[in-house]
Amino acid sequence: MSEIQSDGVKIDDDATAIGRVEAGRQSRAAESDAASFEPEGSSAAPKVVGDYPAPPKEPAGPSLVQVRRREKKASRRNRKYEAIDSALREIAEARPKDHEEVFRVLENRRIPVANRQPFKGARGWLKGFKQNPHLARGWLSQTWGKLGLPTFARGPKK
């Protein structure tokens, strides 16, 4: 059962022939559509798909996240925390042996107390350390690390 269509396609099976004929028609239609969208004498114009131009290959500028990161300004530090930081830097030069010694020096120099437990509740550096050594050591370790100060000597203190 071989018939020849007006397109010049031989039909062996009805199903495969319909598929081949449709594919041929679609490819010819796509070629004619692409030719109609292309401007005369300019092959550098962006390709147009349907009614929308193709997206650009590279982004035009920095992303919104990058712009927001650049706009972020350095936050102003509270005077109290600036005083605490400068005192800790001076104490670090003396190479204290343990955390209790650091809190004792902060207490003796009358450095303003940080707004954090246990110091705020106890109203003092050394009192806060005595009430809750675990929280006090945690605060000191965090602050000491943020300032990039040298670590304490490891091991038991004699």
TORMAR-780928 format. One line per 5 residues: their letters; for each residue x, y, z of N, C-alpha, C, O. Coordinates in nm, 4 decimals, m for minus. Example, Ala and Ser with C-alpha at 12.3 -4.5 7.8 and 13.67 -1.06 7.14 Angstrom:
<recs>
AS = 1.3190 m0.5690 0.7800 1.2300 m0.4500 0.7800 1.3200 m0.3300 0.7800 1.4236 m0.3319 0.8465; 1.2850 m0.2250 0.7080 1.3670 m0.1060 0.7140 1.2900 0.0030 0.7870 1.3409 0.1138 0.8039;
</recs>
This chain:
<recs>
MSEIQ = 0.0823 m0.1155 0.0000 0.0000 0.0000 0.0000 0.0885 0.1241 0.0000 0.1029 0.1872 0.1047; 0.1455 0.1600 m0.1078 0.2308 0.2766 m0.1205 0.1606 0.3813 m0.2043 0.1225 0.3576 m0.3189; 0.1451 0.4954 m0.1450 0.0868 0.6080 m0.2171 0.1839 0.7233 m0.2104 0.2666 0.7305 m0.1194; 0.1746 0.8114 m0.3039 0.2599 0.9287 m0.3045 0.1703 1.0494 m0.2796 0.0701 1.0703 m0.3480; 0.2089 1.1274 m0.1808 0.1345 1.2480 m0.1444 0.1796 1.3641 m0.2324 0.2725 1.3499 m0.3120;
SDGVK = 0.1146 1.4773 m0.2181 0.1507 1.5951 m0.2967 0.2863 1.6505 m0.2529 0.3504 1.7234 m0.3286; 0.3310 1.6166 m0.1306 0.4606 1.6628 m0.0814 0.5753 1.5790 m0.1364 0.6914 1.6163 m0.1192; 0.5474 1.4711 m0.1996 0.6507 1.3832 m0.2526 0.6952 1.2810 m0.1516 0.8014 1.2212 m0.1690; 0.6194 1.2583 m0.0473 0.6552 1.1628 0.0565 0.5839 1.0325 0.0272 0.4630 1.0304 0.0042; 0.6602 0.9223 0.0283 0.6001 0.7909 0.0097 0.5423 0.7443 0.1404 0.6073 0.7561 0.2443;
IDDDA = 0.4220 0.6917 0.1383 0.3563 0.6457 0.2594 0.3607 0.4942 0.2626 0.3057 0.4280 0.1746; 0.4275 0.4379 0.3662 0.4288 0.2938 0.3851 0.3248 0.2557 0.4892 0.2385 0.1720 0.4632; 0.3321 0.3135 0.6010 0.2338 0.2918 0.7061 0.1633 0.4234 0.7316 0.2219 0.5308 0.7180; 0.0381 0.4136 0.7682 m0.0378 0.5368 0.7922 0.0203 0.6172 0.9089 0.0325 0.7393 0.8994; 0.0564 0.5497 1.0194 0.1024 0.6204 1.1388 0.2363 0.6891 1.1158 0.2526 0.8059 1.1509;
TAIGR = 0.3327 0.6176 1.0569 0.4642 0.6776 1.0357 0.4577 0.7854 0.9290 0.5292 0.8852 0.9371; 0.3746 0.7667 0.8312 0.3640 0.8651 0.7234 0.3061 0.9960 0.7759 0.3522 1.1039 0.7386; 0.2061 0.9867 0.8616 0.1458 1.1082 0.9164 0.2488 1.1838 0.9985 0.2580 1.3063 0.9907; 0.3262 1.1103 1.0774 0.4298 1.1738 1.1583 0.5350 1.2420 1.0733 0.5768 1.3535 1.1043; 0.5797 1.1751 0.9635 0.6819 1.2340 0.8774 0.6289 1.3560 0.8033 0.7006 1.4547 0.7867;
VEAGR = 0.5060 1.3498 0.7594 0.4472 1.4611 0.6862 0.4321 1.5818 0.7781 0.4634 1.6946 0.7399; 0.3832 1.5566 0.9006 0.3673 1.6669 0.9967 0.5030 1.7279 1.0317 0.5148 1.8501 1.0408; 0.6051 1.6449 1.0513 0.7378 1.6948 1.0844 0.7930 1.7801 0.9711 0.8546 1.8838 0.9953; 0.7714 1.7371 0.8490 0.8176 1.8140 0.7330 0.7469 1.9488 0.7252 0.8096 2.0513 0.6984; 0.6178 1.9477 0.7485 0.5419 2.0736 0.7435 0.5867 2.1690 0.8544 0.6001 2.2892 0.8314;
QSRAA = 0.6098 2.1154 0.9749 0.6511 2.1997 1.0866 0.7885 2.2612 1.0622 0.8104 2.3784 1.0925; 0.8815 2.1822 1.0073 1.0153 2.2361 0.9841 1.0120 2.3448 0.8775 1.0821 2.4453 0.8896; 0.9314 2.3261 0.7730 0.9203 2.4289 0.6688 0.8538 2.5544 0.7241 0.8913 2.6656 0.6870; 0.7551 2.5379 0.8127 0.6866 2.6524 0.8719 0.7829 2.7284 0.9639 0.7811 2.8515 0.9676; 0.8654 2.6564 1.0369 0.9609 2.7207 1.1269 1.0642 2.7999 1.0476 1.1028 2.9096 1.0879;
ESDAA = 1.1094 2.7442 0.9339 1.2064 2.8144 0.8503 1.1469 2.9430 0.7951 1.2140 3.0461 0.7926; 1.0237 2.9380 0.7516 0.9618 3.0579 0.6952 0.9343 3.1615 0.8040 0.9460 3.2814 0.7787; 0.8972 3.1166 0.9269 0.8750 3.2088 1.0379 1.0054 3.2762 1.0791 1.0075 3.3966 1.1043; 1.1140 3.2000 1.0861 1.2425 3.2548 1.1257 1.2899 3.3568 1.0233 1.3479 3.4588 1.0606; 1.2667 3.3318 0.8970 1.3078 3.4248 0.7930 1.2280 3.5541 0.8015 1.2822 3.6607 0.7723;
SFEPE = 1.1026 3.5482 0.8401 1.0213 3.6686 0.8464 1.0581 3.7566 0.9651 1.0373 3.8778 0.9585; 1.1122 3.7005 1.0739 1.1501 3.7793 1.1908 1.2887 3.8396 1.1774 1.3185 3.9372 1.2464; 1.3731 3.7872 1.0934 1.5099 3.8331 1.0800 1.5145 3.9632 1.0014 1.4623 3.9673 0.8900; 1.5750 4.0709 1.0542 1.5827 4.1970 0.9809 1.6755 4.1851 0.8611 1.7658 4.1015 0.8584; 1.6515 4.2694 0.7632 1.7290 4.2619 0.6390 1.8710 4.3122 0.6619 1.8903 4.4193 0.7195;
GSSAA = 1.9687 4.2370 0.6180 2.1082 4.2768 0.6216 2.1719 4.2755 0.7600 2.2883 4.3133 0.7726; 2.1020 4.2346 0.8620 2.1594 4.2331 0.9961 2.1448 4.0940 1.0562 2.0340 4.0511 1.0885; 2.2555 4.0246 1.0711 2.2502 3.8918 1.1322 2.2908 3.8979 1.2791 2.2842 3.7961 1.3480; 2.3336 4.0173 1.3304 2.3774 4.0306 1.4686 2.2622 4.0636 1.5633 2.2837 4.0738 1.6841; 2.1427 4.0802 1.5123 2.0268 4.1133 1.5962 1.9898 3.9933 1.6823 2.0129 3.8795 1.6414;
PKVVG = 1.9329 4.0157 1.8003 1.8955 3.9022 1.8854 1.7851 3.8196 1.8213 1.6970 3.8721 1.7532; 1.7921 3.6907 1.8444 1.6907 3.6004 1.7903 1.5596 3.6235 1.8623 1.5584 3.6460 1.9833; 1.4504 3.6183 1.7904 1.3186 3.6401 1.8467 1.2446 3.5084 1.8459 1.2338 3.4425 1.7425; 1.1931 3.4700 1.9627 1.1156 3.3484 1.9739 0.9740 3.3900 2.0075 0.9484 3.4435 2.1154; 0.8834 3.3660 1.9171 0.7458 3.4075 1.9385 0.7384 3.5588 1.9420 0.7863 3.6247 1.8498;
DYPAP = 0.6795 3.6154 2.0461 0.6674 3.7599 2.0601 0.7746 3.8190 2.1503 0.7802 3.9409 2.1669; 0.8610 3.7345 2.2098 0.9569 3.7803 2.3081 1.0992 3.7642 2.2561 1.1299 3.6628 2.1933; 1.1874 3.8621 2.2806 1.3274 3.8440 2.2412 1.3953 3.7453 2.3348 1.3526 3.7288 2.4490; 1.4998 3.6803 2.2880 1.5737 3.5836 2.3688 1.6425 3.6566 2.4831 1.6822 3.7719 2.4661; 1.6580 3.5926 2.6001 1.7245 3.6582 2.7125 1.8714 3.6839 2.6806 1.9316 3.6066 2.6059;
PKEPA = 1.9309 3.7903 2.7350 2.0721 3.8173 2.7078 2.1611 3.7078 2.7642 2.1261 3.6426 2.8626; 2.2761 3.6881 2.7013 2.3669 3.5819 2.7434 2.4317 3.6137 2.8775 2.4492 3.5232 2.9591; 2.4679 3.7397 2.9030 2.5306 3.7799 3.0278 2.4423 3.8824 3.0968 2.3761 3.9617 3.0299; 2.4404 3.8820 3.2298 2.3591 3.9825 3.2990 2.4127 4.1228 3.2711 2.5332 4.1423 3.2554; 2.3221 4.2194 3.2652 2.3593 4.3564 3.2323 2.4422 4.4215 3.3422 2.5292 4.5032 3.3119;
GPSLV = 2.4184 4.3884 3.4675 2.4911 4.4495 3.5788 2.4950 4.3556 3.6972 2.4605 4.2380 3.6851; 2.5368 4.4065 3.8115 2.5428 4.3213 3.9318 2.4027 4.2838 3.9784 2.3064 4.3567 3.9545; 2.3929 4.1700 4.0448 2.2632 4.1244 4.0931 2.2181 4.2110 4.2104 2.2970 4.2868 4.2669; 2.0920 4.1990 4.2457 2.0348 4.2781 4.3539 2.1034 4.2471 4.4863 2.1227 4.3365 4.5687; 2.1405 4.1209 4.5072 2.2078 4.0815 4.6315 2.3434 4.1512 4.6416 2.3800 4.1994 4.7488;
QVRRR = 2.4188 4.1572 4.5305 2.5490 4.2218 4.5319 2.5357 4.3713 4.5581 2.6188 4.4294 4.6278; 2.4326 4.4338 4.5034 2.4118 4.5765 4.5243 2.3802 4.6038 4.6704 2.4327 4.6990 4.7280; 2.2956 4.5223 4.7310 2.2604 4.5426 4.8716 2.3797 4.5208 4.9623 2.3934 4.5899 5.0632; 2.4655 4.4276 4.9294 2.5836 4.4031 5.0128 2.6779 4.5225 5.0085 2.7384 4.5576 5.1098; 2.6910 4.5859 4.8903 2.7783 4.7008 4.8791 2.7219 4.8203 4.9553 2.7976 4.9002 5.0104;
EKKAS = 2.5893 4.8328 4.9586 2.5268 4.9469 5.0235 2.5304 4.9386 5.1751 2.5137 5.0398 5.2431; 2.5519 4.8189 5.2288 2.5505 4.8008 5.3733 2.6677 4.8758 5.4359 2.7832 4.8556 5.3983; 2.6362 4.9621 5.5314 2.7382 5.0421 5.5977 2.7823 4.9729 5.7269 2.7102 4.8906 5.7834; 2.9013 5.0086 5.7712 2.9507 4.9551 5.8969 2.8653 5.0117 6.0105 2.8377 5.1316 6.0154; 2.8244 4.9242 6.1007 2.7394 4.9694 6.2101 2.8235 5.0409 6.3155 2.9401 5.0076 6.3371;
RRNRK = 2.7632 5.1383 6.3794 2.8318 5.2109 6.4853 2.8296 5.1280 6.6121 2.7274 5.0700 6.6486; 2.9425 5.1233 6.6779 2.9519 5.0469 6.8023 2.9131 5.1357 6.9198 2.9383 5.2562 6.9195; 2.8525 5.0754 7.0181 2.8184 5.1427 7.1414 2.9488 5.1783 7.2149 3.0441 5.1004 7.2138; 2.9523 5.2943 7.2777 3.0737 5.3374 7.3496 3.1136 5.2386 7.4577 3.2320 5.2158 7.4827; 3.0130 5.1805 7.5213 3.0404 5.0838 7.6277 3.1195 4.9650 7.5722 3.2167 4.9205 7.6332;
YEAID = 3.0771 4.9143 7.4566 3.1459 4.7983 7.3995 3.2810 4.8365 7.3405 3.3723 4.7540 7.3374; 3.2952 4.9592 7.2940 3.4276 5.0046 7.2491 3.5247 5.0083 7.3670 3.6411 4.9707 7.3534; 3.4763 5.0538 7.4830 3.5601 5.0573 7.6030 3.5979 4.9155 7.6464 3.7118 4.8906 7.6858; 3.5026 4.8235 7.6390 3.5297 4.6835 7.6761 3.6339 4.6248 7.5825 3.7270 4.5582 7.6278; 3.6197 4.6488 7.4521 3.7142 4.5941 7.3537 3.8553 4.6487 7.3758 3.9527 4.5735 7.3722;
SALRE = 3.8658 4.7789 7.3984 4.0002 4.8359 7.4186 4.0624 4.7819 7.5477 4.1827 4.7560 7.5519; 3.9814 4.7648 7.6532 4.0334 4.7094 7.7785 4.0792 4.5654 7.7582 4.1832 4.5254 7.8105; 4.0023 4.4875 7.6826 4.0426 4.3474 7.6582 4.1720 4.3409 7.5778 4.2541 4.2521 7.6007; 4.1915 4.4334 7.4843 4.3163 4.4359 7.4070 4.4359 4.4641 7.4995 4.5412 4.4015 7.4876; 4.4175 4.5587 7.5907 4.5251 4.5900 7.6858 4.5530 4.4720 7.7785 4.6684 4.4417 7.8089;
IAEAR = 4.4471 4.4062 7.8228 4.4626 4.2901 7.9118 4.5331 4.1765 7.8392 4.6127 4.1047 7.8996; 4.5050 4.1593 7.7106 4.5664 4.0510 7.6326 4.7172 4.0696 7.6218 4.7910 3.9713 7.6150; 4.7643 4.1950 7.6202 4.9087 4.2206 7.6143 4.9799 4.1711 7.7401 5.0974 4.1346 7.7359; 4.9065 4.1704 7.8529 4.9642 4.1235 7.9796 4.9666 3.9712 7.9899 5.0223 3.9171 8.0854; 4.9079 3.9019 7.8944 4.9031 3.7543 7.8915 4.8461 3.6951 8.0195 4.9195 3.6332 8.0965;
PKDHE = 4.7142 3.7131 8.0443 4.6542 3.6559 8.1651 4.6564 3.5037 8.1599 4.6552 3.4442 8.0521; 4.6595 3.4407 8.2784 4.6669 3.2947 8.2850 4.5314 3.2277 8.2700 4.5223 3.1186 8.2136; 4.4242 3.2924 8.3203 4.2921 3.2303 8.3108 4.1842 3.3378 8.2962 4.2122 3.4575 8.3024; 4.0628 3.2930 8.2771 3.9498 3.3840 8.2554 3.9184 3.4665 8.3801 3.8825 3.5839 8.3700; 3.9318 3.4058 8.4955 3.9005 3.4777 8.6195 3.9901 3.6006 8.6350 3.9460 3.7047 8.6837;
EVFRV = 4.1140 3.5880 8.5938 4.2066 3.7007 8.6017 4.1601 3.8154 8.5102 4.1719 3.9324 8.5465; 4.1082 3.7821 8.3939 4.0571 3.8842 8.3015 3.9393 3.9569 8.3653 3.9329 4.0797 8.3601; 3.8469 3.8839 8.4248 3.7303 3.9469 8.4865 3.7700 4.0298 8.6086 3.7084 4.1330 8.6354; 3.8710 3.9866 8.6820 3.9183 4.0626 8.7974 3.9756 4.1978 8.7518 3.9497 4.3006 8.8144; 4.0532 4.1971 8.6429 4.1105 4.3210 8.5903 4.0006 4.4126 8.5382 4.0060 4.5334 8.5609;
LENRR = 3.9006 4.3578 8.4686 3.7883 4.4394 8.4197 3.7155 4.5054 8.5372 3.6762 4.6218 8.5286; 3.6978 4.4318 8.6457 3.6306 4.4838 8.7648 3.7132 4.5950 8.8295 3.6585 4.6982 8.8683; 3.8445 4.5744 8.8412 3.9321 4.6729 8.9049 3.9425 4.8024 8.8237 3.9552 4.9104 8.8814; 3.9372 4.7926 8.6922 3.9476 4.9114 8.6064 3.8151 4.9847 8.5913 3.8082 5.0890 8.5263; 3.7111 4.9304 8.6508 3.5768 4.9897 8.6449 3.5285 5.0079 8.5004 3.4755 5.1127 8.4636;
IPVAN = 3.5480 4.9046 8.4212 3.4981 4.9014 8.2829 3.3472 4.8781 8.2886 3.3023 4.7930 8.3653; 3.2667 4.9514 8.2093 3.1207 4.9307 8.2120 3.0847 4.7849 8.1829 3.1470 4.7199 8.0989; 2.9842 4.7351 8.2531 2.9433 4.5949 8.2428 2.8628 4.5740 8.1143 2.7800 4.6575 8.0780; 2.8876 4.4624 8.0463 2.8156 4.4282 7.9234 2.6701 4.3958 7.9537 2.6383 4.3451 8.0612; 2.5821 4.4250 7.8588 2.4384 4.3944 7.8746 2.4118 4.2484 7.8417 2.3369 4.2175 7.7490;
RQPFK = 2.4719 4.1611 7.9159 2.4554 4.0185 7.8906 2.4636 3.9449 8.0230 2.5358 3.9840 8.1147; 2.3876 3.8380 8.0295 2.3926 3.7549 8.1502 2.5232 3.6783 8.1495 2.5662 3.6403 8.0406; 2.5867 3.6535 8.2540 2.5496 3.6731 8.3942 2.5902 3.8095 8.4503 2.5585 3.8396 8.5654; 2.6602 3.8935 8.3714 2.7156 4.0186 8.4237 2.6071 4.1211 8.4552 2.6144 4.1899 8.5570; 2.5079 4.1315 8.3693 2.4028 4.2302 8.3890 2.3225 4.2011 8.5161 2.2941 4.2919 8.5941;
GARGW = 2.2865 4.0758 8.5362 2.2094 4.0365 8.6548 2.2884 4.0507 8.7836 2.2330 4.0876 8.8872; 2.4180 4.0215 8.7775 2.5019 4.0284 8.8973 2.5557 4.1691 8.9209 2.6064 4.1990 9.0290; 2.5449 4.2548 8.8207 2.5936 4.3932 8.8266 2.7432 4.4009 8.8541 2.7897 4.4785 8.9376; 2.8160 4.3186 8.7816 2.9620 4.3247 8.7955 3.0279 4.2118 8.7180 2.9669 4.1079 8.6932; 3.1548 4.2338 8.6797 3.2287 4.1339 8.6028 3.2610 4.0113 8.6880 3.2294 3.8987 8.6496;
LKGFK = 3.3226 4.0325 8.8010 3.3666 3.9209 8.8843 3.2484 3.8496 8.9500 3.2482 3.7270 8.9616; 3.1489 3.9257 8.9924 3.0291 3.8637 9.0512 2.9585 3.7758 8.9484 2.9143 3.6655 8.9804; 2.9481 3.8249 8.8247 2.8855 3.7453 8.7188 2.9620 3.6180 8.6902 2.9026 3.5128 8.6667; 3.0963 3.6280 8.6923 3.1786 3.5092 8.6695 3.1592 3.4085 8.7825 3.1513 3.2882 8.7575; 3.1515 3.4565 8.9062 3.1337 3.3657 9.0210 2.9956 3.2995 9.0189 2.9824 3.1826 9.0552;
QNPHL = 2.8911 3.3750 8.9759 2.7561 3.3188 8.9727 2.7404 3.2127 8.8646 2.6805 3.1079 8.8886; 2.7940 3.2392 8.7458 2.7768 3.1447 8.6348 2.9047 3.1439 8.5500 2.9126 3.2135 8.4488; 3.0039 3.0657 8.5912 3.1320 3.0640 8.5178 3.1186 3.0175 8.3729 3.1912 3.0642 8.2852; 3.0256 2.9255 8.3486 3.0096 2.8711 8.2129 2.9676 2.9811 8.1141 3.0288 2.9959 8.0083; 2.8636 3.0579 8.1485 2.8187 3.1669 8.0598 2.9256 3.2746 8.0466 2.9472 3.3279 7.9377;
ARGWL = 2.9925 3.3068 8.1567 3.0944 3.4116 8.1534 3.2112 3.3706 8.0633 3.2615 3.4521 7.9859; 3.2541 3.2451 8.0734 3.3629 3.1965 7.9877 3.3211 3.1969 7.8406 3.4012 3.2287 7.7527; 3.1955 3.1614 7.8148 3.1450 3.1634 7.6772 3.1477 3.3030 7.6178 3.1904 3.3214 7.5037; 3.1019 3.4029 7.6951 3.1035 3.5408 7.6473 3.2463 3.5863 7.6201 3.2744 3.6466 7.5165; 3.3366 3.5570 7.7142 3.4752 3.5998 7.6986 3.5404 3.5325 7.5780 3.6147 3.5971 7.5041;
SQTWG = 3.5139 3.4051 7.5575 3.5716 3.3339 7.4434 3.5234 3.3944 7.3113 3.6021 3.4136 7.2186; 3.3945 3.4238 7.3038 3.3396 3.4845 7.1815 3.4035 3.6199 7.1543 3.4502 3.6466 7.0436; 3.4050 3.7037 7.2547 3.4573 3.8393 7.2381 3.6070 3.8367 7.2106 3.6560 3.9111 7.1256; 3.6785 3.7528 7.2811 3.8235 3.7381 7.2633 3.8540 3.6943 7.1195 3.9464 3.7458 7.0567; 3.7757 3.5993 7.0685 3.7960 3.5505 6.9320 3.7621 3.6552 6.8267 3.8334 3.6672 6.7271;
KLGLP = 3.6533 3.7324 6.8470 3.6153 3.8373 6.7513 3.7229 3.9442 6.7407 3.7445 4.0011 6.6336; 3.7901 3.9713 6.8517 3.8959 4.0725 6.8519 4.0279 4.0179 6.7982 4.1211 4.0944 6.7737; 4.0365 3.8859 6.7796 4.1580 3.8242 6.7267 4.2736 3.8264 6.8256 4.3895 3.8385 6.7859; 4.2428 3.8148 6.9520 4.3455 3.8182 7.0552 4.4103 3.6810 7.0708 4.3489 3.5803 7.0354; 4.5335 3.6745 7.1230 4.6021 3.5448 7.1372 4.5307 3.4550 7.2378 4.4729 3.5024 7.3356;
TFARG = 4.5360 3.3269 7.2123 4.4654 3.2311 7.2968 4.5343 3.2169 7.4330 4.6522 3.2483 7.4496; 4.4563 3.1688 7.5287 4.5110 3.1406 7.6611 4.5961 3.0153 7.6531 4.5796 2.9336 7.5626; 4.6878 3.0005 7.7488 4.7708 2.8804 7.7540 4.6816 2.7602 7.7867 4.5947 2.7679 7.8735; 4.7039 2.6511 7.7171 4.6245 2.5300 7.7391 4.6751 2.4524 7.8592 4.7888 2.4671 7.9040; 4.5849 2.3689 7.9091 4.6242 2.2805 8.0179 4.5963 2.3388 8.1548 4.5476 2.4512 8.1673;
PKK = 4.6281 2.2599 8.2588 4.6016 2.3077 8.3952 4.6919 2.4249 8.4311 4.8079 2.4316 8.3903; 4.6350 2.5178 8.5092 4.7104 2.6357 8.5529 4.7686 2.6069 8.6920 4.6942 2.5696 8.7827; 4.8970 2.6230 8.7098 4.9614 2.5927 8.8381 4.9821 2.7153 8.9203 5.0351 2.7072 9.0311;
</recs>
